[in-house]
Amino acid sequence: MDKYKIDARAKLIITLCLSSIAVFIQNVYVLGFTLVAAILIAMLLGAKLLLVLKSFKKMWFIFAIIVIAQSIFTNAGANLITIGNFSFLSTGGLVKGLEFVLRLAVIVISATIITTSSHREIVQGLIQLKVPYEVAFMVLVAIRFLPIFMGEFRDTVTAIQLRGVDIKRIAFKKKLKMYYYIFNPILINSIKKAHKLSVAMEMRAFRAYPKRTSYLVLKMSLRDYFVILSSVFFTVALIVAYYLFLRGGCFESIINYRA
């Protein structure tokens, strides 16, 4: 994918723009369009979307619960399922639930765009964007240690299963207790790793000087500037157009319609 290779700062700006659209806009059509755009951009940059899709496949039950919960607590639209005087499912609730799922999908897919660059490039990009080095370092630590924690979780679950415990078949109450036993050692190991990391940082005189030099220096091309400017312009124009023209328009009339 060298043909579509862009600077890490451009990827950070793209991710920020897509996430901003997902947060500020509450319209199913716009969120659906943004999700398609995020998927296309991630594919062009070589992101591994299959892993994300597998994760979403395992979470479909949670999404269904979220949609139902949104429908219960959103008193809008036509009632589809009613139990007595209580509306269990409505068109407005379904729309709000779908908005939440699309919003979450946009944020997750846009985050995969950053993964197409190395950890060092991401941190250096944040530094050259005038983000304090301490903040950039925290981002690097989070990116570096998250896979380690996930690996420890899988190893712990595997160790329990090798002892003849089938987590999927045990009762829900016992399952909660089992997960407590799983997360407890992981939390303790995380605290120990954080302590060792802090000691190593102090031994290497972290923050001893106000400025740091780096062997890696990112340089943007005209393509990167074009990508950044077009992303910011499109995001601002879309958000402004939404609040001026789309919000409270014909689609919201479907939500507010009552049978």
Secondary structure, 3 states (H helix, E strand, C coil): CHHHCCCHHHHHHHHHHHHHHHHHCCCHHHHHHHHHHHHHHHHHCCCCHHHHHHHHHHCHHHHHHHHHHHHHHCCCCCEEEEECCEEEEEHHHHHHHHHHHHHHHHHHHHHHHHCCCCHHHHHHHHHHCCCCHHHHHHHHHHHHHHHHHHHHHHHHHHHHHHCCCCCCCCCHHHHHHHHHHHHHHHHHHHHHHHHHHHHHHHHCCCCCCCCCCCCCCCCCCHHHHHHHHHHHHHHHHHHHHHHHHHCCCHHHHHHHCCC
